[in-house]
Amino acid sequence: MFYIKFILSFIVLFNNGFANSLTKGFIIKKIYDDKVFYNFVAYDNDLYVSSNKGIFIVNSSEDNLTLFDASITGPINSIFEKNNNYKVKFVKSPIAYPELINKTTTDFAYLDNDLYLIARGQLLIYNSLTYSFKPFGSVRSISENAVGSYGGVYINGNKLNTITYSDGQIKEFGSITFICYNGLVSYKNNTETKLYNNDNSIRTKGEYGRISNIYAIGNSKYLVISDKGVYNYDYESNVFKLIYNAQNEIIPIRNKINERIKDRKEFHFIDNKRYISININTNKIDVIDQDIDHQINDILESDKNGNDFYAISENKLLLTYKRTKNGLKLIDKTPIKHTAHTISDFDNLVFLSGNNGLSIFEKSKKLTIDNYIVDEFNKHAVYKKNNKISFGSIHGIYAIDNLVDFEKNLIFKNFKISSQRPYLYFGALLLIVILVLIIKKLRKKNISDEQLISNIKRFINKNLSRVTLKMLEAEFNLDYNDINSINKNFKPAKYIKQERLELAKKLLLNKRLISEVSEKTGYSETYILKNKYKFLK
């Protein structure tokens, strides 16, 4: 069975993630084949699935099933009753391949970022990809209209003839595009010009070093970054002037570079544990921080708060700094579980790409999702514009097309509480747990099961249009298992369903307006219109 699952997982991943040039798909997470599953019922933001062993509730956060009602086996209807009229019907599957699944899907549902699907009586759980993927050989650089790789450089889909690879950044400035491939090539009006030839071999002089990046500073002038230092480059005369000698490696402080050049005429970077600023008009060099406490591999200013800096250190740490009048003050250190070489961010999210995958750190919560995408990502192969970000790997380009929605829907499962006073918080948490247990125990002692059920029913009827199991748990200080085990003949979810159905039927028989029925039962008007005759049966 293990080998069947492995092959099935590989087929689904291959066909949904790599078969098309740009696709969104699913990755299989889990298969339940120990029961016969029939259909799904969605109720109050929860998902239930019927089987030959009873009704189960799906726990998306823990990727497991919890028994809800063992007394009802087989397919069920929307009010959790056995559906004696159920007939197996194959539906159009959201999974295109393999045919074994595509042709035998009988029901499916979505919950959080997951797809739940029943095929041949098995329950399959897929993770819905929140990114798109485009196969491409070893992507080294990405811009709005260009891709640079070890297999060639493409602008608007057309492959350049002048160079066969790119090892640095591609930058677009209006009508002109520069390719930093160790040397420097311009592309303008469909014409390629080799401005500085350096293929990193003995055939070329390489007098300006290996060029990796370029920034516009106005009037056909640019800042060019190489392993030898920072150059003031005049495009019209094709003249390079060295204005700063690199001590170790020039690491631009990204995110606000263009704004700072435009507004303050400054370019900020890290070199050999020093924070340095160059005035682009006078070439004056200011050392903002003489001795940063860690060796920095990559760094950015937070796009949310310009006083916050996030950096990757050479010893696998994500560093948080605060800007002060004396330079950068270290605020926090977070271990990076997997190696990272490139950092980027959007709002509260920090993306850490490296040789083993792409991880995501949440700034305010200090939570990390390790290896959100597993692939080998290339250094500095990242491009962000507005609400979209793209990452280059040895296999192609991963793109998150809507960062706002992505951040809103992202779920952190592996969080740890980070605190400078862990014992204090642990003690407070322990005290709260003890108090809750005492209150629950006293409450249970002071009230009979019959009275508790009566109180729950009264609360349900009073709040029928909006009541949920979560509300009941909070109102009566009971957890999910407690509230469903008060009495085997009383299931709150089933009671809520029955009461809503009866009220809807009563109101419809009295010819009340659909809007009034909707307001009093909690059903949407569309749902009521669609199931009106079902209510009246």
Rosetta blueprint (number, residue, H / E / L):
1 M L
2 F H
3 Y H
4 I H
5 K H
6 F H
7 I H
8 L H
9 S H
10 F H
11 I H
12 V H
13 L H
14 F H
15 N H
16 N H
17 G H
18 F L
19 A L
20 N L
21 S L
22 L L
23 T E
24 K L
25 G L
26 F E
27 I E
28 I E
29 K E
30 K E
31 I E
32 Y E
33 D L
34 D L
35 K L
36 V L
37 F E
38 Y E
39 N E
40 F E
41 V E
42 A E
43 Y E
44 D L
45 N L
46 D E
47 L E
48 Y E
49 V E
50 S E
51 S E
52 N L
53 K L
54 G E
55 I E
56 F E
57 I E
58 V E
59 N E
60 S L
61 S L
62 E L
63 D L
64 N E
65 L E
66 T E
67 L E
68 F E
69 D E
70 A L
71 S L
72 I L
73 T L
74 G L
75 P L
76 I E
77 N L
78 S L
79 I L
80 F L
81 E L
82 K E
83 N L
84 N L
85 N L
86 Y L
87 K L
88 V L
89 K L
90 F L
91 V L
92 K L
93 S L
94 P L
95 I L
96 A L
97 Y L
98 P L
99 E H
100 L H
101 I H
102 N H
103 K L
104 T L
105 T E
106 T E
107 D E
108 F E
109 A E
110 Y E
111 L E
112 D L
113 N L
114 D E
115 L E
116 Y E
117 L E
118 I E
119 A E
120 R L
121 G L
122 Q E
123 L E
124 L E
125 I E
126 Y E
127 N E
128 S E
129 L L
130 T L
131 Y L
132 S E
133 F E
134 K E
135 P E
136 F L
137 G L
138 S L
139 V E
140 R E
141 S E
142 I E
143 S L
144 E L
145 N L
146 A E
147 V E
148 G E
149 S E
150 Y L
151 G L
152 G E
153 V E
154 Y E
155 I E
156 N L
157 G L
158 N E
159 K E
160 L L
161 N L
162 T L
163 I L
164 T L
165 Y L
166 S L
167 D L
168 G L
169 Q L
170 I E
171 K E
172 E E
173 F E
174 G L
175 S L
176 I E
177 T E
178 F E
179 I E
180 C E
181 Y L
182 N E
183 G L
184 L E
185 V E
186 S E
187 Y E
188 K E
189 N L
190 N L
191 T E
192 E E
193 T E
194 K E
195 L E
196 Y E
197 N L
198 N L
199 D L
200 N L
201 S L
202 I L
203 R L
204 T L
205 K L
206 G L
207 E L
208 Y L
209 G L
210 R L
211 I E
212 S E
213 N E
214 I E
215 Y E
216 A E
217 I E
218 G E
219 N L
220 S L
221 K E
222 Y E
223 L E
224 V E
225 I E
226 S E
227 D L
228 K L
229 G E
230 V E
231 Y E
232 N E
233 Y E
234 D E
235 Y L
236 E L
237 S L
238 N L
239 V E
240 F E
241 K E
242 L E
243 I E
244 Y E
245 N E
246 A L
247 Q L
248 N L
249 E L
250 I L
251 I E
252 P E
253 I L
254 R E
255 N L
256 K L
257 I H
258 N H
259 E H
260 R H
261 I H
262 K H
263 D H
264 R H
265 K L
266 E E
267 F E
268 H E
269 F E
270 I E
271 D E
272 N L
273 K L
274 R E
275 Y E
276 I E
277 S E
278 I E
279 N E
280 I L
281 N L
282 T L
283 N L
284 K L
285 I E
286 D E
287 V E
288 I E
289 D E
290 Q L
291 D L
292 I L
293 D L
294 H L
295 Q L
296 I E
297 N E
298 D E
299 I E
300 L E
301 E E
302 S L
303 D L
304 K L
305 N L
306 G L
307 N L
308 D E
309 F E
310 Y E
311 A E
312 I E
313 S E
314 E L
315 N L
316 K L
317 L E
318 L E
319 L E
320 T E
321 Y E
322 K E
323 R E
324 T E
325 K L
326 N L
327 G E
328 L E
329 K E
330 L E
331 I E
332 D E
333 K E
334 T E
335 P E
336 I L
337 K L
338 H L
339 T L
340 A L
341 H L
342 T E
343 I E
344 S E
345 D E
346 F E
347 D L
348 N L
349 L E
350 V E
351 F E
352 L E
353 S E
354 G L
355 N L
356 N L
357 G L
358 L E
359 S E
360 I E
361 F E
362 E E
363 K L
364 S L
365 K L
366 K L
367 L E
368 T E
369 I E
370 D E
371 N E
372 Y E
373 I E
374 V L
375 D L
376 E L
377 F E
378 N E
379 K E
380 H E
381 A E
382 V E
383 Y E
384 K E
385 K E
386 N L
387 N L
388 K E
389 I E
390 S E
391 F E
392 G E
393 S E
394 I L
395 H L
396 G E
397 I E
398 Y E
399 A E
400 I E
401 D L
402 N L
403 L H
404 V H
405 D H
406 F H
407 E H
408 K H
409 N H
410 L L
411 I L
412 F L
413 K L
414 N L
415 F L
416 K L
417 I L
418 S L
419 S L
420 Q L
421 R L
422 P H
423 Y H
424 L H
425 Y H
426 F H
427 G H
428 A H
429 L H
430 L H
431 L H
432 I H
433 V H
434 I H
435 L H
436 V H
437 L H
438 I H
439 I H
440 K H
441 K H
442 L H
443 R H
444 K H
445 K H
446 N L
447 I L
448 S L
449 D H
450 E H
451 Q H
452 L H
453 I H
454 S H
455 N H
456 I H
457 K H
458 R H
459 F H
460 I H
461 N H
462 K H
463 N L
464 L L
465 S L
466 R L
467 V L
468 T L
469 L H
470 K H
471 M H
472 L H
473 E H
474 A H
475 E H
476 F H
477 N L
478 L L
479 D L
480 Y H
481 N H
482 D H
483 I H
484 N H
485 S L
486 I L
487 N E
488 K L
489 N L
490 F E
491 K L
492 P H
493 A H
494 K H
495 Y H
496 I H
497 K H
498 Q H
499 E H
500 R H
501 L H
502 E H
503 L H
504 A H
505 K H
506 K H
507 L H
508 L H
509 L H
510 N L
511 K L
512 R L
513 L L
514 I H
515 S H
516 E H
517 V H
518 S H
519 E H
520 K H
521 T H
522 G L
523 Y L
524 S L
525 E H
526 T H
527 Y H
528 I H
529 L H
530 K H
531 N L
532 K H
533 Y H
534 K H
535 F H
536 L L
537 K L
